């Protein structure tokens, strides 16, 4: 979620940075069209457009753009058989076109408007169109579905369309050690995290400093945060009745993802009176043989990335078919007593 970091840096710096955006890629590329990074006046770089192989050259180009005040397109050929300088040095294998432009005037205004709309929960689409002399910007409100970055070049008009969406919201219900471990990893993955629990001693800013902390019963929590279909929910309080109530409230909302922490036996108890929809992952996490809170958190973080990527590009029925949502009682290693392990 580089774009959110870029927008925050732009808001802090004002009209001082240089923005580099991938316009088109051909063949293999580390990042896709629409990925962006900011070169701040201080020299700091926010975001990435490559594994680190292009940033130094882009920094030099950005200085030239800053001096001229004019946008510039830069092409990199990373195919080793075609470009002995970049291809042999980088070895990524692909062609990339980037746009470097000063964040001033109209661009600064539309980016700040995009940030404001995102913070209000509204996705937007930023459209650039250009000719040899000028770059034009348009910001459109969009529905939260089927927004894809795209770029195209025609005979008369060149344009780049990029969707900028609010951070998806991840609700951690249950603020124990499992939630703390998940939070420590997921906080850097572009989610807006809500830590929720009925126990004030656990749900604190000291333990979840960058999260929104909400205290109350499952019903009170759902009402306070306005639980909605675009949310991700992890149920991990390890309290049977509290978890069951949160699941009961969440299921009719058809959330993007509901992950349930616990053994197979416990999950059967949680869902004994519910029909299980395809957006539920139980037990939670990718099956990597995880053991203990930190390893389980790694499996959960990987699963969230997979779900989010699938949710951007495929209808839910395709996600089910491709394995983004596994069966409710997927295979896991067995403990000595025959019950399934909590880990994944």
One Martini backbone bead per residue (centre of mass of N, CA, C, O) as a GRO file, in nm:
protein
  344
    1UNK     BB    1   0.062   0.060   0.025
    2UNK     BB    2   0.223   0.313  -0.092
    3UNK     BB    3   0.015   0.543  -0.152
    4UNK     BB    4  -0.048   0.620   0.142
    5UNK     BB    5   0.242   0.708   0.210
    6UNK     BB    6   0.267   0.918  -0.010
    7UNK     BB    7   0.030   1.101   0.077
    8UNK     BB    8   0.141   1.163   0.360
    9UNK     BB    9   0.406   1.296   0.263
   10UNK     BB   10   0.276   1.520   0.094
   11UNK     BB   11   0.120   1.653   0.323
   12UNK     BB   12   0.379   1.726   0.485
   13UNK     BB   13   0.548   1.878   0.245
   14UNK     BB   14   0.396   1.947   0.004
   15UNK     BB   15   0.528   2.129  -0.276
   16UNK     BB   16   0.830   1.918  -0.311
   17UNK     BB   17   0.798   1.664  -0.475
   18UNK     BB   18   0.871   1.355  -0.654
   19UNK     BB   19   0.684   1.161  -0.888
   20UNK     BB   20   0.683   0.805  -0.944
   21UNK     BB   21   0.524   0.626  -1.222
   22UNK     BB   22   0.389   0.348  -1.349
   23UNK     BB   23   0.261   0.303  -1.671
   24UNK     BB   24   0.426   0.055  -1.810
   25UNK     BB   25   0.446  -0.300  -1.887
   26UNK     BB   26   0.684  -0.555  -2.016
   27UNK     BB   27   0.667  -0.826  -1.879
   28UNK     BB   28   0.862  -0.838  -1.629
   29UNK     BB   29   0.771  -0.709  -1.291
   30UNK     BB   30   0.787  -0.603  -0.969
   31UNK     BB   31   0.587  -0.383  -1.066
   32UNK     BB   32   0.297  -0.226  -1.146
   33UNK     BB   33   0.079  -0.046  -1.278
   34UNK     BB   34   0.069   0.247  -1.051
   35UNK     BB   35   0.315   0.245  -0.914
   36UNK     BB   36   0.467   0.443  -0.642
   37UNK     BB   37   0.701   0.720  -0.575
   38UNK     BB   38   0.880   0.935  -0.344
   39UNK     BB   39   1.079   1.232  -0.367
   40UNK     BB   40   1.217   1.400  -0.129
   41UNK     BB   41   1.382   1.683  -0.040
   42UNK     BB   42   1.557   1.522   0.182
   43UNK     BB   43   1.594   1.221   0.013
   44UNK     BB   44   1.365   1.062   0.072
   45UNK     BB   45   1.199   0.746   0.022
   46UNK     BB   46   0.864   0.659  -0.096
   47UNK     BB   47   0.853   0.366  -0.189
   48UNK     BB   48   0.820   0.146  -0.491
   49UNK     BB   49   0.944   0.019  -0.838
   50UNK     BB   50   1.174  -0.170  -0.725
   51UNK     BB   51   1.434  -0.360  -0.578
   52UNK     BB   52   1.663  -0.099  -0.628
   53UNK     BB   53   1.779  -0.055  -0.933
   54UNK     BB   54   1.630   0.245  -1.012
   55UNK     BB   55   1.642   0.469  -0.788
   56UNK     BB   56   1.904   0.620  -0.845
   57UNK     BB   57   1.834   0.717  -1.129
   58UNK     BB   58   1.566   0.854  -1.049
   59UNK     BB   59   1.690   1.063  -0.862
   60UNK     BB   60   1.840   1.212  -1.088
   61UNK     BB   61   1.589   1.273  -1.260
   62UNK     BB   62   1.429   1.429  -1.044
   63UNK     BB   63   1.622   1.670  -1.034
   64UNK     BB   64   1.562   1.761  -1.325
   65UNK     BB   65   1.258   1.803  -1.289
   66UNK     BB   66   1.277   2.010  -1.063
   67UNK     BB   67   1.430   2.224  -1.235
   68UNK     BB   68   1.208   2.238  -1.476
   69UNK     BB   69   0.895   2.151  -1.401
   70UNK     BB   70   0.883   1.888  -1.588
   71UNK     BB   71   0.775   1.625  -1.721
   72UNK     BB   72   0.888   1.267  -1.743
   73UNK     BB   73   0.984   1.002  -1.950
   74UNK     BB   74   1.094   0.663  -1.863
   75UNK     BB   75   1.299   0.404  -2.002
   76UNK     BB   76   1.327   0.049  -1.927
   77UNK     BB   77   1.557  -0.218  -2.018
   78UNK     BB   78   1.570  -0.557  -1.866
   79UNK     BB   79   1.682  -0.706  -2.110
   80UNK     BB   80   1.977  -0.859  -2.157
   81UNK     BB   81   1.966  -0.903  -2.481
   82UNK     BB   82   1.909  -0.572  -2.528
   83UNK     BB   83   2.058  -0.459  -2.249
   84UNK     BB   84   2.381  -0.435  -2.125
   85UNK     BB   85   2.325  -0.253  -1.883
   86UNK     BB   86   2.046  -0.315  -1.746
   87UNK     BB   87   2.011  -0.619  -1.800
   88UNK     BB   88   2.275  -0.729  -1.666
   89UNK     BB   89   2.244  -0.573  -1.391
   90UNK     BB   90   1.945  -0.677  -1.320
   91UNK     BB   91   1.766  -0.931  -1.454
   92UNK     BB   92   1.438  -0.910  -1.474
   93UNK     BB   93   1.283  -0.891  -1.739
   94UNK     BB   94   1.185  -0.596  -1.886
   95UNK     BB   95   0.954  -0.322  -1.944
   96UNK     BB   96   0.967   0.030  -1.840
   97UNK     BB   97   0.742   0.302  -1.771
   98UNK     BB   98   0.799   0.632  -1.645
   99UNK     BB   99   0.669   0.891  -1.436
  100UNK     BB  100   0.798   1.221  -1.381
  101UNK     BB  101   0.673   1.455  -1.125
  102UNK     BB  102   0.569   1.736  -0.994
  103UNK     BB  103   0.423   1.827  -0.678
  104UNK     BB  104   0.197   2.045  -0.817
  105UNK     BB  105  -0.078   2.202  -0.808
  106UNK     BB  106  -0.303   1.996  -0.937
  107UNK     BB  107  -0.173   1.738  -0.828
  108UNK     BB  108  -0.177   1.812  -0.532
  109UNK     BB  109  -0.484   1.853  -0.512
  110UNK     BB  110  -0.580   1.563  -0.600
  111UNK     BB  111  -0.422   1.405  -0.383
  112UNK     BB  112  -0.561   1.539  -0.138
  113UNK     BB  113  -0.845   1.455  -0.222
  114UNK     BB  114  -0.793   1.151  -0.220
  115UNK     BB  115  -0.722   1.134   0.080
  116UNK     BB  116  -0.987   1.246   0.191
  117UNK     BB  117  -1.171   1.028   0.066
  118UNK     BB  118  -1.037   0.781   0.190
  119UNK     BB  119  -1.090   0.872   0.490
  120UNK     BB  120  -1.413   0.850   0.409
  121UNK     BB  121  -1.429   0.567   0.232
  122UNK     BB  122  -1.343   0.661  -0.070
  123UNK     BB  123  -1.304   0.573  -0.383
  124UNK     BB  124  -1.069   0.646  -0.651
  125UNK     BB  125  -0.985   0.803  -0.974
  126UNK     BB  126  -0.683   0.860  -1.145
  127UNK     BB  127  -0.648   1.077  -1.431
  128UNK     BB  128  -0.423   1.078  -1.697
  129UNK     BB  129  -0.342   1.324  -1.951
  130UNK     BB  130  -0.144   1.369  -2.263
  131UNK     BB  131   0.107   1.562  -2.411
  132UNK     BB  132   0.389   1.730  -2.493
  133UNK     BB  133   0.300   1.990  -2.300
  134UNK     BB  134   0.069   1.836  -2.117
  135UNK     BB  135  -0.093   1.774  -1.800
  136UNK     BB  136  -0.383   1.593  -1.696
  137UNK     BB  137  -0.635   1.602  -1.429
  138UNK     BB  138  -0.857   1.346  -1.281
  139UNK     BB  139  -1.120   1.302  -1.033
  140UNK     BB  140  -1.297   1.005  -0.944
  141UNK     BB  141  -1.567   0.856  -0.840
  142UNK     BB  142  -1.597   0.526  -0.690
  143UNK     BB  143  -1.661   0.224  -0.663
  144UNK     BB  144  -1.546  -0.065  -0.471
  145UNK     BB  145  -1.559  -0.200  -0.757
  146UNK     BB  146  -1.372  -0.270  -1.024
  147UNK     BB  147  -1.074  -0.146  -0.963
  148UNK     BB  148  -0.829  -0.075  -1.214
  149UNK     BB  149  -0.535  -0.056  -1.331
  150UNK     BB  150  -0.443   0.150  -1.620
  151UNK     BB  151  -0.297   0.155  -1.956
  152UNK     BB  152  -0.261   0.377  -2.249
  153UNK     BB  153  -0.191   0.403  -2.613
  154UNK     BB  154  -0.253   0.633  -2.854
  155UNK     BB  155  -0.247   0.837  -3.127
  156UNK     BB  156  -0.367   1.099  -2.947
  157UNK     BB  157  -0.389   0.951  -2.656
  158UNK     BB  158  -0.270   0.961  -2.328
  159UNK     BB  159  -0.314   0.728  -2.043
  160UNK     BB  160  -0.379   0.709  -1.679
  161UNK     BB  161  -0.532   0.467  -1.458
  162UNK     BB  162  -0.594   0.503  -1.098
  163UNK     BB  163  -0.660   0.339  -0.811
  164UNK     BB  164  -0.776   0.477  -0.488
  165UNK     BB  165  -0.795   0.318  -0.185
  166UNK     BB  166  -0.886   0.236   0.096
  167UNK     BB  167  -0.807   0.092   0.363
  168UNK     BB  168  -0.846  -0.197   0.475
  169UNK     BB  169  -1.036  -0.348   0.731
  170UNK     BB  170  -0.909  -0.485   1.043
  171UNK     BB  171  -1.055  -0.707   1.277
  172UNK     BB  172  -0.961  -0.771   1.617
  173UNK     BB  173  -1.109  -1.025   1.802
  174UNK     BB  174  -0.912  -1.018   2.044
  175UNK     BB  175  -0.631  -0.913   2.273
  176UNK     BB  176  -0.416  -1.118   2.259
  177UNK     BB  177  -0.132  -1.274   2.159
  178UNK     BB  178  -0.229  -1.327   1.873
  179UNK     BB  179  -0.309  -1.036   1.801
  180UNK     BB  180  -0.033  -0.909   1.855
  181UNK     BB  181   0.121  -1.068   1.636
  182UNK     BB  182  -0.050  -0.987   1.395
  183UNK     BB  183  -0.016  -0.682   1.424
  184UNK     BB  184   0.300  -0.668   1.388
  185UNK     BB  185   0.268  -0.752   1.077
  186UNK     BB  186   0.005  -0.605   0.946
  187UNK     BB  187   0.067  -0.292   0.986
  188UNK     BB  188   0.258  -0.307   0.701
  189UNK     BB  189   0.006  -0.402   0.479
  190UNK     BB  190  -0.243  -0.181   0.453
  191UNK     BB  191  -0.409  -0.176   0.720
  192UNK     BB  192  -0.686  -0.103   0.910
  193UNK     BB  193  -0.676  -0.135   1.258
  194UNK     BB  194  -0.888  -0.320   1.487
  195UNK     BB  195  -0.905  -0.337   1.833
  196UNK     BB  196  -1.111  -0.586   2.004
  197UNK     BB  197  -1.271  -0.573   2.336
  198UNK     BB  198  -1.401  -0.634   2.675
  199UNK     BB  199  -1.095  -0.579   2.781
  200UNK     BB  200  -0.919  -0.306   2.887
  201UNK     BB  201  -0.637  -0.440   2.966
  202UNK     BB  202  -0.583  -0.538   2.654
  203UNK     BB  203  -0.715  -0.283   2.499
  204UNK     BB  204  -0.435  -0.100   2.408
  205UNK     BB  205  -0.204   0.138   2.303
  206UNK     BB  206   0.048  -0.012   2.405
  207UNK     BB  207  -0.018  -0.276   2.227
  208UNK     BB  208  -0.184  -0.083   1.990
  209UNK     BB  209  -0.067   0.205   1.867
  210UNK     BB  210  -0.194   0.195   1.545
  211UNK     BB  211  -0.471   0.136   1.654
  212UNK     BB  212  -0.806   0.086   1.693
  213UNK     BB  213  -0.970   0.106   2.003
  214UNK     BB  214  -1.229  -0.128   2.114
  215UNK     BB  215  -1.482  -0.139   2.372
  216UNK     BB  216  -1.684  -0.439   2.416
  217UNK     BB  217  -1.919  -0.596   2.297
  218UNK     BB  218  -1.997  -0.730   2.006
  219UNK     BB  219  -2.237  -0.535   1.959
  220UNK     BB  220  -2.088  -0.271   2.029
  221UNK     BB  221  -1.862  -0.297   1.823
  222UNK     BB  222  -2.030  -0.317   1.564
  223UNK     BB  223  -2.160  -0.036   1.611
  224UNK     BB  224  -1.913   0.152   1.645
  225UNK     BB  225  -1.770   0.063   1.357
  226UNK     BB  226  -1.953  -0.042   1.132
  227UNK     BB  227  -1.986  -0.313   1.019
  228UNK     BB  228  -1.874  -0.435   0.691
  229UNK     BB  229  -1.827  -0.588   0.383
  230UNK     BB  230  -1.515  -0.472   0.350
  231UNK     BB  231  -1.426  -0.641   0.581
  232UNK     BB  232  -1.197  -0.779   0.814
  233UNK     BB  233  -1.202  -1.083   1.026
  234UNK     BB  234  -1.073  -1.173   1.352
  235UNK     BB  235  -1.126  -1.458   1.562
  236UNK     BB  236  -0.936  -1.448   1.899
  237UNK     BB  237  -1.041  -1.481   2.215
  238UNK     BB  238  -1.110  -1.779   2.333
  239UNK     BB  239  -1.426  -1.722   2.368
  240UNK     BB  240  -1.693  -1.886   2.291
  241UNK     BB  241  -1.935  -1.683   2.323
  242UNK     BB  242  -1.802  -1.431   2.201
  243UNK     BB  243  -1.731  -1.554   1.926
  244UNK     BB  244  -2.016  -1.643   1.848
  245UNK     BB  245  -2.141  -1.359   1.848
  246UNK     BB  246  -1.958  -1.232   1.634
  247UNK     BB  247  -2.030  -1.429   1.410
  248UNK     BB  248  -2.335  -1.379   1.405
  249UNK     BB  249  -2.302  -1.074   1.319
  250UNK     BB  250  -2.114  -1.116   1.055
  251UNK     BB  251  -2.242  -1.315   0.847
  252UNK     BB  252  -2.473  -1.125   0.712
  253UNK     BB  253  -2.245  -0.914   0.585
  254UNK     BB  254  -2.036  -1.035   0.394
  255UNK     BB  255  -1.746  -1.048   0.429
  256UNK     BB  256  -1.449  -1.088   0.289
  257UNK     BB  257  -1.333  -1.189   0.586
  258UNK     BB  258  -1.317  -1.486   0.808
  259UNK     BB  259  -1.117  -1.560   1.085
  260UNK     BB  260  -1.052  -1.864   1.277
  261UNK     BB  261  -0.951  -1.942   1.591
  262UNK     BB  262  -0.869  -2.288   1.622
  263UNK     BB  263  -0.988  -2.580   1.653
  264UNK     BB  264  -1.189  -2.805   1.509
  265UNK     BB  265  -1.367  -2.853   1.752
  266UNK     BB  266  -1.426  -2.553   1.818
  267UNK     BB  267  -1.550  -2.478   1.542
  268UNK     BB  268  -1.793  -2.664   1.565
  269UNK     BB  269  -1.910  -2.513   1.809
  270UNK     BB  270  -1.940  -2.230   1.671
  271UNK     BB  271  -2.111  -2.368   1.400
  272UNK     BB  272  -2.364  -2.548   1.480
  273UNK     BB  273  -2.596  -2.306   1.380
  274UNK     BB  274  -2.435  -2.251   1.113
  275UNK     BB  275  -2.375  -2.140   0.810
  276UNK     BB  276  -2.103  -2.178   0.574
  277UNK     BB  277  -1.931  -1.959   0.416
  278UNK     BB  278  -1.671  -1.877   0.184
  279UNK     BB  279  -1.540  -1.637   0.381
  280UNK     BB  280  -1.443  -1.868   0.565
  281UNK     BB  281  -1.155  -1.930   0.782
  282UNK     BB  282  -1.126  -2.274   0.907
  283UNK     BB  283  -0.869  -2.247   1.000
  284UNK     BB  284  -0.646  -2.012   1.016
  285UNK     BB  285  -0.446  -1.987   0.759
  286UNK     BB  286  -0.182  -2.108   0.618
  287UNK     BB  287  -0.033  -2.419   0.538
  288UNK     BB  288   0.295  -2.425   0.730
  289UNK     BB  289   0.334  -2.543   1.024
  290UNK     BB  290   0.249  -2.371   1.251
  291UNK     BB  291   0.389  -2.242   1.577
  292UNK     BB  292   0.262  -2.019   1.741
  293UNK     BB  293   0.199  -1.688   1.726
  294UNK     BB  294   0.408  -1.596   1.508
  295UNK     BB  295   0.365  -1.817   1.294
  296UNK     BB  296   0.064  -1.774   1.267
  297UNK     BB  297   0.090  -1.479   1.175
  298UNK     BB  298   0.227  -1.545   0.908
  299UNK     BB  299  -0.008  -1.715   0.790
  300UNK     BB  300  -0.216  -1.485   0.808
  301UNK     BB  301  -0.074  -1.268   0.641
  302UNK     BB  302  -0.065  -1.437   0.381
  303UNK     BB  303  -0.371  -1.473   0.356
  304UNK     BB  304  -0.447  -1.174   0.335
  305UNK     BB  305  -0.294  -1.121   0.076
  306UNK     BB  306  -0.444  -1.329  -0.099
  307UNK     BB  307  -0.728  -1.218  -0.058
  308UNK     BB  308  -0.679  -0.930  -0.156
  309UNK     BB  309  -0.581  -1.003  -0.440
  310UNK     BB  310  -0.839  -1.162  -0.521
  311UNK     BB  311  -1.048  -0.929  -0.464
  312UNK     BB  312  -0.939  -0.745  -0.704
  313UNK     BB  313  -0.961  -0.984  -0.959
  314UNK     BB  314  -1.206  -1.170  -0.839
  315UNK     BB  315  -1.456  -1.345  -0.806
  316UNK     BB  316  -1.567  -1.540  -0.555
  317UNK     BB  317  -1.597  -1.807  -0.720
  318UNK     BB  318  -1.293  -1.803  -0.809
  319UNK     BB  319  -1.165  -1.802  -0.529
  320UNK     BB  320  -1.270  -2.076  -0.446
  321UNK     BB  321  -1.151  -2.242  -0.684
  322UNK     BB  322  -0.841  -2.127  -0.620
  323UNK     BB  323  -0.816  -2.127  -0.280
  324UNK     BB  324  -0.865  -1.872  -0.099
  325UNK     BB  325  -1.107  -2.051   0.000
  326UNK     BB  326  -1.136  -2.284   0.216
  327UNK     BB  327  -1.235  -2.522   0.386
  328UNK     BB  328  -1.344  -2.538   0.696
  329UNK     BB  329  -1.206  -2.846   0.726
  330UNK     BB  330  -0.906  -2.851   0.693
  331UNK     BB  331  -0.607  -2.976   0.679
  332UNK     BB  332  -0.430  -3.091   0.972
  333UNK     BB  333  -0.252  -3.151   1.221
  334UNK     BB  334  -0.219  -3.392   1.475
  335UNK     BB  335  -0.270  -3.470   1.778
  336UNK     BB  336  -0.257  -3.712   2.012
  337UNK     BB  337  -0.588  -3.674   2.068
  338UNK     BB  338  -0.699  -3.586   1.761
  339UNK     BB  339  -0.680  -3.294   1.765
  340UNK     BB  340  -0.655  -2.997   1.626
  341UNK     BB  341  -0.453  -2.759   1.562
  342UNK     BB  342  -0.431  -2.419   1.578
  343UNK     BB  343  -0.234  -2.416   1.383
  344UNK     BB  344  -0.095  -2.392   1.020
   0.00000   0.00000   0.00000
